[in-house]
Amino acid sequence: MSTTRNENSTLWDYAAYAAIPNDGKKHEIIRGEHYVNPAPNLYHQEVSRHIQFQLYTQIELTELGKVMDAPVDLQLSEHDIVQPDLVVVTRQRKHILTPTKIKGVPDLVIEILSPSNSDHDLKTKRNLYQATGIPEYWIVFPDEHKILQLILVDGAYTETIEDKSITMKMPPHAIVDLQRVW
């Protein structure tokens, strides 16, 4: 992973971010800094698809919300644009869905660790998601077959580790059977 400043040494914003050419890499802006990660590996994508399918079946097919997978732009502020692996936006927050991006705080963000990005997801993005008020954040450890579930309580995340199944703490309380993910 690498970081860069904008050419003018100014903070990156959505306009600068949107001007990045499509190079197959994952670009994100956090606190105005530009981060670049390589494309995920096939196992990462398989795990993502298995989680997404279970959430999609329970949330989107029942019209309780939307489940989006990467690449999708999530703009949390003028200088914070990320591309989570999966994002859940319930019907109650559908106003944050725009034709080109999600602009605002979703209900659930899921990141799947890759060797190239584990610190980024465990520290940098965790701090960002907590600071911007994302109520639930799952960090998936595909090689260890577990998920760290973070729930926002009084402005700070509380942690639990799940290895059999995981349930969203907020409505619609969707359940992911982890035995069907790995």
C-alpha positions in Angstrom: 0.0 0.0 0.0 1.2 3.5 -0.8 0.1 7.0 0.1 0.5 10.3 -1.8 -0.4 13.9 -1.4 -2.2 15.8 -4.2 0.1 17.6 -6.6 -0.6 21.0 -5.0 0.1 19.5 -1.5 -3.6 20.1 -0.7 -5.9 17.6 0.7 -7.5 15.2 -1.8 -11.3 15.6 -2.3 -13.9 13.8 -4.3 -13.1 15.8 -7.5 -9.4 14.8 -7.3 -10.4 11.2 -6.4 -12.8 10.9 -9.3 -10.1 12.1 -11.7 -7.8 9.1 -10.9 -7.6 6.9 -14.0 -8.9 3.3 -13.7 -5.8 1.2 -13.2 -7.3 -1.9 -11.5 -6.1 -0.9 -8.1 -8.1 0.2 -5.1 -7.9 4.0 -4.5 -9.1 5.6 -1.3 -8.9 9.0 0.4 -8.6 9.2 4.2 -8.2 12.5 5.9 -7.2 14.0 2.5 -4.4 11.4 1.9 -4.5 9.1 -1.1 -4.0 5.4 -0.4 -3.5 2.7 -3.1 -3.8 -1.0 -2.7 -3.5 -3.8 -5.3 -6.6 -5.6 -6.5 -7.7 -8.4 -4.1 -6.9 -12.1 -4.6 -9.4 -14.7 -5.7 -10.0 -16.1 -2.2 -10.8 -12.6 -0.9 -13.3 -12.2 -3.7 -14.8 -15.7 -3.0 -15.3 -14.8 0.7 -16.8 -11.5 -0.2 -19.3 -13.1 -2.6 -20.4 -15.7 0.0 -21.0 -13.0 2.6 -22.7 -10.8 0.1 -25.0 -13.5 -1.1 -26.3 -14.3 2.4 -26.8 -10.6 3.2 -28.4 -9.9 -0.3 -30.9 -12.8 0.3 -32.0 -11.4 3.6 -31.8 -7.7 3.0 -32.2 -6.8 -0.6 -34.6 -9.5 -1.8 -36.9 -8.6 1.1 -36.7 -4.9 0.2 -35.1 -4.0 3.6 -32.2 -2.2 2.0 -29.3 -2.5 -0.4 -26.1 -4.6 -0.2 -23.3 -3.3 -2.4 -19.9 -4.8 -3.2 -16.6 -3.2 -4.3 -15.9 -1.2 -6.1 -18.4 1.3 -4.7 -17.4 4.8 -3.5 -18.4 5.6 0.1 -18.0 9.3 0.8 -18.0 10.0 4.5 -16.8 13.6 4.3 -15.2 16.0 1.8 -11.8 14.4 2.4 -12.8 10.8 3.2 -13.7 8.5 0.3 -13.3 4.7 0.7 -14.1 1.5 -1.1 -15.2 -1.0 1.4 -15.5 -4.6 0.3 -19.3 -4.7 1.2 -21.7 -2.0 2.4 -25.2 -2.4 3.7 -27.6 0.6 3.6 -31.1 -0.1 5.0 -34.3 1.4 3.8 -34.2 4.0 6.6 -30.9 5.4 5.2 -31.6 5.1 1.5 -31.3 8.9 1.1 -27.5 8.5 1.2 -27.6 6.5 -2.1 -26.8 8.7 -5.1 -26.5 7.6 -8.7 -22.6 7.6 -8.4 -21.8 6.9 -4.8 -22.9 6.4 -1.2 -22.7 9.8 0.5 -23.1 9.5 4.2 -23.0 6.9 7.0 -24.2 3.4 6.0 -25.6 0.8 8.5 -22.8 -1.7 8.1 -19.3 -1.7 6.5 -17.4 -5.0 5.9 -13.7 -5.2 5.1 -12.0 -8.4 4.2 -8.3 -8.5 5.2 -5.6 -9.1 2.6 -1.9 -9.4 3.3 -1.3 -6.1 1.7 -4.0 -4.1 3.6 -4.4 -5.6 7.1 -3.0 -2.6 9.0 -5.0 -0.2 6.8 -8.3 -2.0 7.7 -7.5 -2.7 11.3 -6.2 0.7 12.2 -6.7 3.5 9.7 -10.1 2.6 8.4 -11.3 1.4 11.9 -10.4 4.9 13.3 -12.2 6.6 10.3 -15.3 4.5 10.6 -15.5 5.0 14.4 -14.9 8.8 14.0 -17.6 9.2 11.3 -20.2 7.2 13.3 -20.6 4.0 11.3 -22.7 1.9 13.7 -21.3 -1.5 12.7 -18.1 -2.6 11.1 -17.0 -6.2 10.4 -13.4 -7.1 9.8 -13.1 -10.5 8.1 -10.1 -12.7 8.7 -10.4 -15.1 5.8 -7.4 -17.3 6.6 -8.4 -17.6 10.3 -12.1 -18.2 9.5 -13.4 -15.5 11.8 -15.0 -12.0 11.8 -14.2 -9.2 14.3 -17.6 -7.5 14.9 -17.3 -3.9 16.0 -20.4 -2.1 17.3 -20.4 1.6 18.0 -21.4 2.3 21.6 -21.1 5.9 23.0 -18.7 6.8 20.2 -16.3 3.9 20.6 -16.3 0.4 19.1 -16.9 -2.7 21.3 -15.5 -5.9 19.9 -16.6 -9.5 19.6 -15.1 -12.3 17.5 -17.4 -14.7 15.7 -16.4 -17.9 14.0 -19.7 -19.8 13.5 -22.3 -17.2 12.5 -22.6 -13.5 12.8 -25.8 -11.4 13.2 -26.1 -7.7 12.5 -26.8 -5.9 15.7 -29.1 -3.4 14.0 -32.3 -4.1 12.1 -32.8 -6.1 9.9 -30.6 -8.4 12.1 -29.4 -10.4 9.1 -27.4 -13.5 9.9 -24.4 -14.8 8.0 -23.6 -18.5 8.5 -19.8 -18.5 8.5 -19.7 -22.2 7.7 -21.0 -21.3 4.3 -18.4 -18.5 3.8 -15.1 -20.4 4.0 
